[in-house]
Amino acid sequence: MRLLRFFRPSHQHTAFSATLLLMAAITLSRVIGYIREAYIAYAFGAGQQTDAYVAAFTLPDWLNYIVAGGTASITFISIYTRFLAEKREQDAQKTFSIIITVMTAVLVAGTILAEIFTPQFAGWMFHGFTPEQMQLCVHLTRILLPAQIFFYVGGVVSAVLLSHRLFLLPAFGPLIYNVFIIAGGVVAGRQMGIASLAFGALAGSIAGPFLINAIGAAKIGTGYRPSFDVKNPAFREWVRLSIPLMLGVSLVTADDWILRYFASSGIGDIARLNYAKRLFASSPFPSPFSDRPPARHHYHFSRACSEKKSSPNSPPP
Protein backbone atom coordinates (compact mmCIF):
# COMPACT_ATOMS: atom_id res chain seq x y z
CA MET A 1 0.00 0.00 0.00
CA ARG A 2 2.87 2.35 0.76
CA LEU A 3 4.20 1.89 -2.76
CA LEU A 4 0.85 2.94 -4.22
CA ARG A 5 1.24 6.38 -2.63
CA PHE A 6 3.99 7.13 -5.14
CA PHE A 7 1.43 6.85 -7.93
CA ARG A 8 -1.05 9.31 -6.47
CA PRO A 9 -1.09 12.53 -8.53
CA SER A 10 -1.16 14.59 -5.32
CA HIS A 11 1.88 12.86 -3.79
CA GLN A 12 4.83 15.22 -3.19
CA HIS A 13 7.88 13.20 -4.12
CA THR A 14 11.21 13.03 -2.37
CA ALA A 15 14.41 12.84 -4.39
CA PHE A 16 14.37 9.04 -4.08
CA SER A 17 10.75 8.45 -5.05
CA ALA A 18 10.98 10.97 -7.90
CA THR A 19 14.02 9.14 -9.24
CA LEU A 20 12.16 5.82 -9.21
CA LEU A 21 9.14 7.38 -10.87
CA LEU A 22 11.20 9.02 -13.63
CA MET A 23 13.11 5.78 -14.25
CA ALA A 24 9.82 3.93 -14.66
CA ALA A 25 8.39 6.66 -16.91
CA ILE A 26 11.46 6.75 -19.15
CA THR A 27 11.49 2.96 -19.49
CA LEU A 28 7.79 2.83 -20.31
CA SER A 29 8.15 5.76 -22.71
CA ARG A 30 10.82 3.97 -24.70
CA VAL A 31 8.93 0.68 -24.71
CA ILE A 32 5.71 2.33 -25.90
CA GLY A 33 7.69 4.43 -28.38
CA TYR A 34 9.13 1.24 -29.83
CA ILE A 35 5.66 -0.35 -29.97
CA ARG A 36 4.37 2.77 -31.75
CA GLU A 37 7.04 2.60 -34.44
CA ALA A 38 6.67 -1.17 -34.75
CA TYR A 39 2.94 -0.78 -35.25
CA ILE A 40 3.38 1.93 -37.89
CA ALA A 41 5.93 -0.22 -39.71
CA TYR A 42 3.62 -3.24 -39.53
CA ALA A 43 0.46 -1.39 -40.59
CA PHE A 44 1.86 1.04 -43.15
CA GLY A 45 5.37 -0.18 -43.99
CA ALA A 46 7.99 2.16 -45.46
CA GLY A 47 6.52 3.67 -48.57
CA GLN A 48 5.20 6.87 -50.01
CA GLN A 49 2.40 7.42 -47.50
CA THR A 50 4.69 6.71 -44.54
CA ASP A 51 7.22 9.19 -45.94
CA ALA A 52 4.42 11.77 -46.15
CA TYR A 53 3.39 11.03 -42.55
CA VAL A 54 6.90 11.45 -41.13
CA ALA A 55 7.51 14.53 -43.28
CA ALA A 56 4.26 16.06 -41.98
CA PHE A 57 5.87 16.51 -38.55
CA THR A 58 8.59 18.78 -39.93
CA LEU A 59 6.71 22.08 -40.02
CA PRO A 60 4.84 21.54 -36.71
CA ASP A 61 8.10 20.57 -35.00
CA TRP A 62 9.82 23.63 -36.44
CA LEU A 63 7.03 25.86 -35.12
CA ASN A 64 7.42 24.26 -31.71
CA TYR A 65 11.20 24.64 -31.67
CA ILE A 66 11.21 28.25 -32.86
CA VAL A 67 9.30 29.26 -29.72
CA ALA A 68 11.40 26.90 -27.56
CA GLY A 69 8.36 24.69 -27.01
CA GLY A 70 10.40 21.72 -25.84
CA THR A 71 12.38 23.79 -23.35
CA ALA A 72 10.11 26.71 -22.40
CA SER A 73 9.24 25.05 -19.10
CA ILE A 74 12.94 24.80 -18.19
CA THR A 75 13.30 28.57 -18.10
CA PHE A 76 9.87 29.05 -16.55
CA ILE A 77 10.45 26.65 -13.67
CA SER A 78 13.54 28.57 -12.55
CA ILE A 79 11.43 31.73 -12.18
CA TYR A 80 8.36 30.02 -10.75
CA THR A 81 10.22 28.04 -8.07
CA ARG A 82 12.14 31.15 -7.06
CA PHE A 83 8.88 32.98 -6.44
CA LEU A 84 7.54 30.04 -4.42
CA ALA A 85 10.70 29.91 -2.31
CA GLU A 86 10.36 33.65 -1.62
CA LYS A 87 6.64 33.25 -0.73
CA ARG A 88 5.63 35.39 -3.73
CA GLU A 89 2.88 33.11 -4.97
CA GLN A 90 0.90 35.99 -6.47
CA ASP A 91 3.89 36.94 -8.64
CA ALA A 92 4.31 33.28 -9.62
CA GLN A 93 0.66 33.03 -10.69
CA LYS A 94 0.85 36.32 -12.59
CA THR A 95 3.95 35.26 -14.51
CA PHE A 96 2.30 31.94 -15.34
CA SER A 97 -0.79 33.71 -16.68
CA ILE A 98 1.22 36.15 -18.80
CA ILE A 99 3.36 33.44 -20.39
CA ILE A 100 0.34 31.24 -21.15
CA THR A 101 -1.65 34.14 -22.61
CA VAL A 102 1.08 35.73 -24.71
CA MET A 103 2.59 32.51 -26.04
CA THR A 104 -0.78 30.95 -26.81
CA ALA A 105 -1.62 34.03 -28.89
CA VAL A 106 1.76 33.79 -30.64
CA LEU A 107 1.28 30.08 -31.36
CA VAL A 108 -2.28 30.53 -32.60
CA ALA A 109 -1.08 33.21 -35.01
CA GLY A 110 1.88 31.07 -36.06
CA THR A 111 -0.36 28.04 -36.55
CA ILE A 112 -2.75 29.99 -38.77
CA LEU A 113 0.13 31.27 -40.92
CA ALA A 114 1.64 27.78 -41.11
CA GLU A 115 -1.71 26.31 -42.14
CA ILE A 116 -1.94 28.85 -44.95
CA PHE A 117 1.60 28.37 -46.26
CA THR A 118 1.91 24.61 -45.72
CA PRO A 119 1.78 23.82 -49.49
CA GLN A 120 4.61 26.25 -50.23
CA PHE A 121 6.76 24.90 -47.39
CA ALA A 122 6.16 21.27 -48.32
CA GLY A 123 6.85 21.96 -51.99
CA TRP A 124 10.21 23.50 -51.14
CA MET A 125 11.21 21.02 -48.44
CA PHE A 126 10.11 17.76 -50.07
CA HIS A 127 10.90 18.43 -53.70
CA GLY A 128 11.11 14.71 -54.50
CA PHE A 129 7.52 13.91 -53.53
CA THR A 130 4.96 12.92 -56.12
CA PRO A 131 1.83 15.13 -56.41
CA GLU A 132 -0.17 12.53 -54.43
CA GLN A 133 2.47 12.43 -51.69
CA MET A 134 2.57 16.20 -51.56
CA GLN A 135 -1.19 16.42 -51.18
CA LEU A 136 -1.14 13.84 -48.38
CA CYS A 137 1.78 15.55 -46.63
CA VAL A 138 -0.02 18.92 -46.70
CA HIS A 139 -3.20 17.31 -45.36
CA LEU A 140 -1.39 15.57 -42.49
CA THR A 141 0.66 18.66 -41.64
CA ARG A 142 -2.48 20.75 -41.27
CA ILE A 143 -3.92 18.14 -38.90
CA LEU A 144 -0.77 18.13 -36.74
CA LEU A 145 -0.12 21.87 -36.53
CA PRO A 146 -2.69 22.72 -33.80
CA ALA A 147 -1.12 20.09 -31.54
CA GLN A 148 1.83 22.40 -30.92
CA ILE A 149 -0.39 24.80 -28.97
CA PHE A 150 -1.33 22.03 -26.54
CA PHE A 151 2.26 20.81 -26.27
CA TYR A 152 3.46 24.30 -25.42
CA VAL A 153 0.79 25.16 -22.88
CA GLY A 154 1.01 21.68 -21.37
CA GLY A 155 4.76 22.05 -20.96
CA VAL A 156 4.40 25.29 -19.03
CA VAL A 157 1.60 23.86 -16.88
CA SER A 158 3.72 20.78 -16.14
CA ALA A 159 6.42 23.08 -14.79
CA VAL A 160 3.94 24.29 -12.16
CA LEU A 161 3.35 20.71 -11.04
CA LEU A 162 7.06 19.94 -11.00
CA SER A 163 7.69 23.06 -8.92
CA HIS A 164 5.41 21.53 -6.30
CA ARG A 165 7.24 18.18 -6.57
CA LEU A 166 4.27 16.55 -8.28
CA PHE A 167 5.96 14.37 -10.89
CA LEU A 168 3.41 11.73 -11.78
CA LEU A 169 1.25 13.54 -14.34
CA PRO A 170 4.11 15.30 -16.20
CA ALA A 171 6.05 12.02 -16.34
CA PHE A 172 3.21 10.04 -17.90
CA GLY A 173 1.88 12.68 -20.30
CA PRO A 174 4.14 11.53 -23.18
CA LEU A 175 3.02 7.93 -22.64
CA ILE A 176 -0.61 8.93 -23.15
CA TYR A 177 0.38 10.79 -26.32
CA ASN A 178 2.00 7.67 -27.80
CA VAL A 179 -0.92 5.46 -26.79
CA PHE A 180 -3.33 7.77 -28.61
CA ILE A 181 -1.27 7.54 -31.80
CA ILE A 182 -1.39 3.75 -31.68
CA ALA A 183 -5.09 3.78 -30.77
CA GLY A 184 -5.85 6.13 -33.67
CA GLY A 185 -4.32 3.69 -36.11
CA VAL A 186 -5.96 0.63 -34.59
CA VAL A 187 -9.43 2.16 -34.34
CA ALA A 188 -9.61 4.21 -37.54
CA GLY A 189 -6.75 2.92 -39.69
CA ARG A 190 -8.98 1.04 -42.13
CA GLN A 191 -11.39 3.93 -42.62
CA MET A 192 -8.96 6.86 -42.63
CA GLY A 193 -5.64 5.29 -43.60
CA ILE A 194 -2.47 6.86 -42.28
CA ALA A 195 -4.36 10.06 -41.43
CA SER A 196 -5.69 8.14 -38.42
CA LEU A 197 -2.21 8.38 -36.88
CA ALA A 198 -2.18 12.16 -37.31
CA PHE A 199 -5.62 12.50 -35.70
CA GLY A 200 -4.42 10.21 -32.90
CA ALA A 201 -1.39 12.45 -32.39
CA LEU A 202 -3.61 15.54 -32.23
CA ALA A 203 -5.96 13.92 -29.71
CA GLY A 204 -2.97 12.63 -27.74
CA SER A 205 -1.44 16.10 -27.49
CA ILE A 206 -4.69 17.33 -25.93
CA ALA A 207 -5.22 14.39 -23.57
CA GLY A 208 -1.60 13.75 -22.56
CA PRO A 209 0.74 16.74 -22.37
CA PHE A 210 -2.09 19.27 -21.90
CA LEU A 211 -5.26 17.97 -20.26
CA ILE A 212 -3.92 15.79 -17.45
CA ASN A 213 -1.41 18.48 -16.45
CA ALA A 214 -4.12 21.16 -16.53
CA ILE A 215 -6.36 19.02 -14.30
CA GLY A 216 -3.48 18.42 -11.90
CA ALA A 217 -2.62 22.13 -11.76
CA ALA A 218 -6.26 23.06 -11.13
CA LYS A 219 -6.43 20.61 -8.23
CA ILE A 220 -3.55 22.32 -6.43
CA GLY A 221 -5.19 25.70 -6.85
CA THR A 222 -3.24 27.10 -9.78
CA GLY A 223 -5.13 30.08 -11.10
CA TYR A 224 -5.14 31.61 -14.55
CA ARG A 225 -6.23 35.08 -15.59
CA PRO A 226 -5.59 36.23 -19.18
CA SER A 227 -2.94 38.94 -19.26
CA PHE A 228 -0.86 40.56 -21.99
CA ASP A 229 1.41 42.45 -19.58
CA VAL A 230 4.54 42.03 -21.69
CA LYS A 231 6.33 44.70 -19.61
CA ASN A 232 6.26 42.45 -16.56
CA PRO A 233 9.89 42.00 -15.35
CA ALA A 234 9.51 38.25 -14.78
CA PHE A 235 8.08 37.76 -18.27
CA ARG A 236 10.96 39.71 -19.79
CA GLU A 237 13.41 37.61 -17.80
CA TRP A 238 11.75 34.47 -19.14
CA VAL A 239 12.07 35.76 -22.72
CA ARG A 240 15.77 36.56 -22.23
CA LEU A 241 16.42 33.08 -20.84
CA SER A 242 14.40 31.37 -23.58
CA ILE A 243 16.00 32.98 -26.66
CA PRO A 244 19.29 31.00 -26.44
CA LEU A 245 17.29 27.80 -26.03
CA MET A 246 15.20 28.64 -29.09
CA LEU A 247 18.36 28.89 -31.16
CA GLY A 248 20.09 25.92 -29.57
CA VAL A 249 17.18 23.48 -29.90
CA SER A 250 16.51 24.53 -33.49
CA LEU A 251 20.14 23.88 -34.46
CA VAL A 252 20.25 20.52 -32.70
CA THR A 253 17.20 19.29 -34.61
CA ALA A 254 18.39 20.59 -37.98
CA ASP A 255 19.68 17.12 -38.86
CA ASP A 256 16.09 15.92 -39.26
CA TRP A 257 15.35 18.68 -41.76
CA ILE A 258 18.51 17.96 -43.75
CA LEU A 259 17.91 14.20 -43.84
CA ARG A 260 14.29 14.59 -44.92
CA TYR A 261 15.17 17.17 -47.55
CA PHE A 262 17.62 14.86 -49.33
CA ALA A 263 15.68 11.63 -48.63
CA SER A 264 12.44 12.89 -50.18
CA SER A 265 13.52 11.69 -53.63
CA GLY A 266 13.63 8.02 -52.62
CA ILE A 267 10.50 5.99 -51.90
CA GLY A 268 10.46 4.96 -48.23
CA ASP A 269 13.80 6.58 -47.40
CA ILE A 270 12.38 9.14 -44.97
CA ALA A 271 10.45 6.41 -43.16
CA ARG A 272 13.48 4.10 -42.92
CA LEU A 273 15.66 6.87 -41.51
CA ASN A 274 12.96 7.66 -38.98
CA TYR A 275 12.62 4.01 -37.96
CA ALA A 276 16.39 3.79 -37.47
CA LYS A 277 16.53 6.90 -35.28
CA ARG A 278 13.55 5.75 -33.20
CA LEU A 279 15.19 2.36 -32.72
CA PHE A 280 18.19 4.12 -31.19
CA ALA A 281 15.81 6.19 -29.05
CA SER A 282 14.18 3.05 -27.63
CA SER A 283 17.49 1.86 -26.19
CA PRO A 284 17.72 1.90 -22.37
CA PHE A 285 21.17 3.47 -22.70
CA PRO A 286 21.91 7.15 -23.42
CA SER A 287 21.88 7.99 -27.09
CA PRO A 288 22.16 11.15 -29.18
CA PHE A 289 18.71 10.24 -30.55
CA SER A 290 17.09 9.74 -27.15
CA ASP A 291 13.72 11.32 -26.47
CA ARG A 292 14.12 14.82 -25.09
CA PRO A 293 11.23 15.06 -22.61
CA PRO A 294 12.73 12.65 -20.01
CA ALA A 295 15.95 14.68 -19.99
CA ARG A 296 13.88 17.78 -19.41
CA HIS A 297 12.19 16.10 -16.48
CA HIS A 298 15.59 15.33 -14.97
CA TYR A 299 16.33 19.05 -14.96
CA HIS A 300 12.94 19.85 -13.44
CA PHE A 301 13.45 17.14 -10.85
CA SER A 302 16.80 18.47 -9.65
CA ARG A 303 15.70 22.10 -9.81
CA ALA A 304 12.41 21.59 -8.02
CA CYS A 305 13.94 19.51 -5.26
CA SER A 306 16.75 21.99 -4.66
CA GLU A 307 14.35 24.95 -4.63
CA LYS A 308 12.00 23.20 -2.26
CA LYS A 309 14.84 22.35 0.07
CA SER A 310 15.83 25.99 0.20
CA SER A 311 12.31 27.02 1.23
CA PRO A 312 11.99 27.32 5.01
CA ASN A 313 8.45 25.89 4.99
CA SER A 314 8.99 23.08 2.55
CA PRO A 315 7.81 19.63 3.66
CA PRO A 316 10.48 17.22 4.89
CA PRO A 317 11.66 14.61 2.37
Contacts in CASP RR format, 6 or more apart in sequence:
PFRMAT RR
TARGET T0000
AUTHOR 0000-0000-0000
METHOD contacts of the structure
MODEL  1
MRLLRFFRPSHQHTAFSATLLLMAAITLSRVIGYIREAYIAYAFGAGQQT
DAYVAAFTLPDWLNYIVAGGTASITFISIYTRFLAEKREQDAQKTFSIII
TVMTAVLVAGTILAEIFTPQFAGWMFHGFTPEQMQLCVHLTRILLPAQIF
FYVGGVVSAVLLSHRLFLLPAFGPLIYNVFIIAGGVVAGRQMGIASLAFG
ALAGSIAGPFLINAIGAAKIGTGYRPSFDVKNPAFREWVRLSIPLMLGVS
LVTADDWILRYFASSGIGDIARLNYAKRLFASSPFPSPFSDRPPARHHYH
FSRACSEKKSSPNSPPP
5 11 0 8 1.000
6 13 0 8 1.000
6 17 0 8 1.000
6 20 0 8 1.000
6 21 0 8 1.000
6 168 0 8 1.000
7 168 0 8 1.000
8 168 0 8 1.000
9 166 0 8 1.000
9 168 0 8 1.000
9 169 0 8 1.000
9 216 0 8 1.000
9 219 0 8 1.000
10 166 0 8 1.000
10 219 0 8 1.000
10 220 0 8 1.000
11 17 0 8 1.000
11 166 0 8 1.000
11 168 0 8 1.000
12 164 0 8 1.000
12 165 0 8 1.000
12 166 0 8 1.000
12 315 0 8 1.000
13 21 0 8 1.000
13 165 0 8 1.000
13 166 0 8 1.000
13 167 0 8 1.000
14 305 0 8 1.000
14 317 0 8 1.000
15 301 0 8 1.000
15 305 0 8 1.000
15 317 0 8 1.000
16 317 0 8 1.000
18 165 0 8 1.000
18 167 0 8 1.000
18 301 0 8 1.000
18 305 0 8 1.000
19 301 0 8 1.000
21 167 0 8 1.000
21 168 0 8 1.000
21 171 0 8 1.000
22 167 0 8 1.000
22 171 0 8 1.000
22 294 0 8 1.000
22 297 0 8 1.000
22 298 0 8 1.000
22 301 0 8 1.000
24 171 0 8 1.000
25 171 0 8 1.000
25 172 0 8 1.000
25 174 0 8 1.000
25 175 0 8 1.000
25 294 0 8 1.000
25 297 0 8 1.000
26 294 0 8 1.000
27 284 0 8 1.000
28 172 0 8 1.000
28 175 0 8 1.000
29 174 0 8 1.000
29 175 0 8 1.000
29 178 0 8 1.000
29 291 0 8 1.000
29 293 0 8 1.000
29 294 0 8 1.000
30 281 0 8 1.000
30 282 0 8 1.000
30 283 0 8 1.000
30 284 0 8 1.000
30 291 0 8 1.000
31 282 0 8 1.000
32 175 0 8 1.000
32 178 0 8 1.000
32 179 0 8 1.000
32 182 0 8 1.000
33 178 0 8 1.000
33 278 0 8 1.000
33 281 0 8 1.000
33 282 0 8 1.000
34 278 0 8 1.000
34 279 0 8 1.000
34 282 0 8 1.000
35 178 0 8 1.000
35 182 0 8 1.000
36 178 0 8 1.000
36 181 0 8 1.000
36 182 0 8 1.000
37 274 0 8 1.000
37 275 0 8 1.000
37 278 0 8 1.000
37 279 0 8 1.000
37 282 0 8 1.000
39 182 0 8 1.000
39 185 0 8 1.000
39 186 0 8 1.000
40 50 0 8 1.000
40 53 0 8 1.000
40 197 0 8 1.000
41 275 0 8 1.000
43 185 0 8 1.000
43 189 0 8 1.000
44 50 0 8 1.000
44 53 0 8 1.000
44 193 0 8 1.000
44 194 0 8 1.000
44 197 0 8 1.000
45 271 0 8 1.000
46 268 0 8 1.000
46 271 0 8 1.000
46 272 0 8 1.000
46 275 0 8 1.000
47 267 0 8 1.000
47 268 0 8 1.000
47 271 0 8 1.000
48 129 0 8 1.000
48 130 0 8 1.000
48 132 0 8 1.000
48 133 0 8 1.000
48 267 0 8 1.000
48 268 0 8 1.000
49 133 0 8 1.000
49 136 0 8 1.000
49 193 0 8 1.000
49 194 0 8 1.000
50 194 0 8 1.000
50 268 0 8 1.000
50 270 0 8 1.000
50 271 0 8 1.000
51 129 0 8 1.000
51 133 0 8 1.000
51 263 0 8 1.000
51 264 0 8 1.000
51 266 0 8 1.000
51 267 0 8 1.000
51 268 0 8 1.000
51 269 0 8 1.000
51 270 0 8 1.000
51 271 0 8 1.000
52 129 0 8 1.000
52 133 0 8 1.000
52 134 0 8 1.000
52 136 0 8 1.000
52 137 0 8 1.000
52 140 0 8 1.000
52 194 0 8 1.000
53 136 0 8 1.000
53 140 0 8 1.000
53 194 0 8 1.000
53 197 0 8 1.000
53 198 0 8 1.000
53 271 0 8 1.000
54 260 0 8 1.000
54 270 0 8 1.000
54 271 0 8 1.000
54 274 0 8 1.000
55 122 0 8 1.000
55 125 0 8 1.000
55 126 0 8 1.000
55 129 0 8 1.000
55 137 0 8 1.000
55 260 0 8 1.000
55 264 0 8 1.000
55 270 0 8 1.000
56 137 0 8 1.000
56 140 0 8 1.000
56 141 0 8 1.000
56 143 0 8 1.000
56 144 0 8 1.000
56 198 0 8 1.000
57 144 0 8 1.000
58 125 0 8 1.000
58 141 0 8 1.000
58 256 0 8 1.000
58 257 0 8 1.000
58 260 0 8 1.000
59 114 0 8 1.000
59 118 0 8 1.000
59 121 0 8 1.000
59 122 0 8 1.000
59 125 0 8 1.000
59 141 0 8 1.000
59 145 0 8 1.000
60 114 0 8 1.000
60 141 0 8 1.000
60 144 0 8 1.000
60 145 0 8 1.000
60 147 0 8 1.000
60 148 0 8 1.000
61 253 0 8 1.000
61 256 0 8 1.000
62 250 0 8 1.000
62 257 0 8 1.000
63 107 0 8 1.000
63 110 0 8 1.000
63 111 0 8 1.000
63 114 0 8 1.000
63 145 0 8 1.000
63 148 0 8 1.000
64 70 0 8 1.000
64 148 0 8 1.000
64 151 0 8 1.000
64 152 0 8 1.000
65 246 0 8 1.000
65 249 0 8 1.000
65 250 0 8 1.000
65 253 0 8 1.000
66 246 0 8 1.000
66 250 0 8 1.000
67 103 0 8 1.000
67 106 0 8 1.000
67 107 0 8 1.000
67 152 0 8 1.000
67 246 0 8 1.000
68 75 0 8 1.000
68 242 0 8 1.000
68 243 0 8 1.000
68 245 0 8 1.000
68 246 0 8 1.000
68 249 0 8 1.000
69 148 0 8 1.000
69 151 0 8 1.000
69 152 0 8 1.000
69 155 0 8 1.000
69 249 0 8 1.000
70 151 0 8 1.000
70 152 0 8 1.000
70 155 0 8 1.000
70 249 0 8 1.000
70 292 0 8 1.000
70 293 0 8 1.000
70 296 0 8 1.000
71 242 0 8 1.000
71 245 0 8 1.000
71 249 0 8 1.000
71 296 0 8 1.000
72 99 0 8 1.000
72 103 0 8 1.000
72 152 0 8 1.000
72 155 0 8 1.000
72 156 0 8 1.000
72 242 0 8 1.000
72 245 0 8 1.000
73 155 0 8 1.000
73 156 0 8 1.000
73 158 0 8 1.000
73 159 0 8 1.000
73 162 0 8 1.000
73 296 0 8 1.000
73 300 0 8 1.000
74 159 0 8 1.000
74 245 0 8 1.000
74 296 0 8 1.000
74 299 0 8 1.000
74 300 0 8 1.000
75 238 0 8 1.000
75 241 0 8 1.000
75 242 0 8 1.000
75 245 0 8 1.000
76 95 0 8 1.000
76 96 0 8 1.000
76 99 0 8 1.000
76 156 0 8 1.000
76 159 0 8 1.000
76 238 0 8 1.000
77 159 0 8 1.000
77 162 0 8 1.000
77 163 0 8 1.000
77 300 0 8 1.000
77 303 0 8 1.000
77 304 0 8 1.000
78 241 0 8 1.000
78 303 0 8 1.000
79 92 0 8 1.000
79 95 0 8 1.000
79 234 0 8 1.000
79 237 0 8 1.000
79 238 0 8 1.000
79 241 0 8 1.000
80 92 0 8 1.000
80 95 0 8 1.000
80 96 0 8 1.000
80 159 0 8 1.000
80 160 0 8 1.000
80 163 0 8 1.000
81 163 0 8 1.000
81 303 0 8 1.000
81 304 0 8 1.000
81 307 0 8 1.000
81 308 0 8 1.000
82 307 0 8 1.000
83 89 0 8 1.000
83 91 0 8 1.000
83 92 0 8 1.000
83 95 0 8 1.000
83 234 0 8 1.000
84 92 0 8 1.000
84 163 0 8 1.000
84 164 0 8 1.000
84 307 0 8 1.000
84 311 0 8 1.000
85 307 0 8 1.000
85 308 0 8 1.000
85 310 0 8 1.000
85 311 0 8 1.000
87 313 0 8 1.000
91 234 0 8 1.000
93 222 0 8 1.000
93 223 0 8 1.000
93 224 0 8 1.000
94 227 0 8 1.000
94 229 0 8 1.000
94 232 0 8 1.000
94 234 0 8 1.000
95 232 0 8 1.000
95 234 0 8 1.000
95 235 0 8 1.000
95 238 0 8 1.000
96 156 0 8 1.000
96 160 0 8 1.000
96 222 0 8 1.000
96 223 0 8 1.000
96 224 0 8 1.000
97 223 0 8 1.000
97 224 0 8 1.000
97 225 0 8 1.000
97 226 0 8 1.000
97 227 0 8 1.000
98 227 0 8 1.000
98 228 0 8 1.000
98 229 0 8 1.000
98 230 0 8 1.000
98 232 0 8 1.000
98 234 0 8 1.000
98 235 0 8 1.000
99 156 0 8 1.000
99 235 0 8 1.000
99 238 0 8 1.000
100 153 0 8 1.000
100 156 0 8 1.000
100 157 0 8 1.000
100 224 0 8 1.000
101 226 0 8 1.000
101 227 0 8 1.000
101 228 0 8 1.000
102 228 0 8 1.000
102 230 0 8 1.000
102 235 0 8 1.000
103 152 0 8 1.000
103 153 0 8 1.000
103 156 0 8 1.000
104 149 0 8 1.000
104 152 0 8 1.000
104 153 0 8 1.000
105 228 0 8 1.000
107 148 0 8 1.000
107 149 0 8 1.000
107 152 0 8 1.000
108 149 0 8 1.000
111 145 0 8 1.000
111 146 0 8 1.000
111 148 0 8 1.000
111 149 0 8 1.000
114 121 0 8 1.000
114 141 0 8 1.000
114 145 0 8 1.000
115 142 0 8 1.000
115 145 0 8 1.000
118 138 0 8 1.000
118 141 0 8 1.000
118 142 0 8 1.000
118 145 0 8 1.000
119 134 0 8 1.000
119 138 0 8 1.000
122 129 0 8 1.000
122 134 0 8 1.000
122 137 0 8 1.000
122 138 0 8 1.000
122 141 0 8 1.000
123 129 0 8 1.000
123 134 0 8 1.000
125 257 0 8 1.000
125 260 0 8 1.000
125 261 0 8 1.000
125 264 0 8 1.000
126 133 0 8 1.000
126 134 0 8 1.000
126 137 0 8 1.000
126 260 0 8 1.000
126 261 0 8 1.000
126 264 0 8 1.000
127 261 0 8 1.000
127 264 0 8 1.000
127 265 0 8 1.000
128 264 0 8 1.000
128 265 0 8 1.000
128 266 0 8 1.000
129 137 0 8 1.000
129 264 0 8 1.000
136 194 0 8 1.000
139 195 0 8 1.000
140 194 0 8 1.000
140 195 0 8 1.000
140 198 0 8 1.000
143 195 0 8 1.000
143 198 0 8 1.000
143 199 0 8 1.000
143 201 0 8 1.000
143 202 0 8 1.000
144 198 0 8 1.000
144 201 0 8 1.000
144 202 0 8 1.000
146 202 0 8 1.000
147 201 0 8 1.000
147 202 0 8 1.000
147 204 0 8 1.000
147 205 0 8 1.000
147 206 0 8 1.000
148 205 0 8 1.000
150 205 0 8 1.000
150 206 0 8 1.000
150 209 0 8 1.000
150 210 0 8 1.000
151 205 0 8 1.000
151 209 0 8 1.000
151 210 0 8 1.000
153 210 0 8 1.000
153 214 0 8 1.000
154 209 0 8 1.000
154 210 0 8 1.000
154 213 0 8 1.000
154 214 0 8 1.000
155 170 0 8 1.000
155 209 0 8 1.000
155 213 0 8 1.000
157 210 0 8 1.000
157 213 0 8 1.000
157 214 0 8 1.000
157 217 0 8 1.000
157 222 0 8 1.000
158 169 0 8 1.000
158 170 0 8 1.000
158 209 0 8 1.000
158 213 0 8 1.000
158 300 0 8 1.000
159 300 0 8 1.000
160 217 0 8 1.000
160 220 0 8 1.000
160 222 0 8 1.000
161 167 0 8 1.000
161 169 0 8 1.000
161 170 0 8 1.000
161 213 0 8 1.000
161 216 0 8 1.000
161 217 0 8 1.000
161 220 0 8 1.000
162 170 0 8 1.000
162 297 0 8 1.000
162 300 0 8 1.000
162 301 0 8 1.000
162 303 0 8 1.000
162 304 0 8 1.000
163 304 0 8 1.000
163 307 0 8 1.000
164 220 0 8 1.000
164 304 0 8 1.000
165 304 0 8 1.000
165 305 0 8 1.000
165 308 0 8 1.000
166 216 0 8 1.000
166 220 0 8 1.000
167 297 0 8 1.000
167 301 0 8 1.000
169 212 0 8 1.000
169 213 0 8 1.000
169 215 0 8 1.000
169 216 0 8 1.000
170 213 0 8 1.000
170 297 0 8 1.000
170 300 0 8 1.000
171 297 0 8 1.000
172 212 0 8 1.000
173 208 0 8 1.000
173 209 0 8 1.000
173 212 0 8 1.000
173 213 0 8 1.000
174 208 0 8 1.000
174 209 0 8 1.000
174 291 0 8 1.000
174 293 0 8 1.000
176 204 0 8 1.000
176 207 0 8 1.000
176 208 0 8 1.000
176 212 0 8 1.000
177 201 0 8 1.000
177 204 0 8 1.000
177 205 0 8 1.000
177 207 0 8 1.000
177 208 0 8 1.000
177 209 0 8 1.000
179 204 0 8 1.000
180 200 0 8 1.000
180 201 0 8 1.000
180 203 0 8 1.000
180 204 0 8 1.000
180 207 0 8 1.000
180 208 0 8 1.000
181 197 0 8 1.000
181 200 0 8 1.000
181 201 0 8 1.000
181 204 0 8 1.000
183 200 0 8 1.000
184 196 0 8 1.000
184 197 0 8 1.000
184 199 0 8 1.000
184 200 0 8 1.000
184 203 0 8 1.000
185 193 0 8 1.000
185 196 0 8 1.000
185 197 0 8 1.000
185 200 0 8 1.000
187 196 0 8 1.000
188 196 0 8 1.000
188 199 0 8 1.000
189 196 0 8 1.000
189 197 0 8 1.000
192 199 0 8 1.000
217 223 0 8 1.000
229 235 0 8 1.000
230 236 0 8 1.000
259 270 0 8 1.000
259 273 0 8 1.000
260 270 0 8 1.000
260 273 0 8 1.000
263 269 0 8 1.000
263 270 0 8 1.000
263 273 0 8 1.000
264 270 0 8 1.000
277 289 0 8 1.000
278 289 0 8 1.000
280 287 0 8 1.000
280 288 0 8 1.000
280 289 0 8 1.000
280 290 0 8 1.000
281 287 0 8 1.000
281 289 0 8 1.000
281 290 0 8 1.000
281 291 0 8 1.000
283 290 0 8 1.000
308 314 0 8 1.000
308 315 0 8 1.000
309 317 0 8 1.000
END
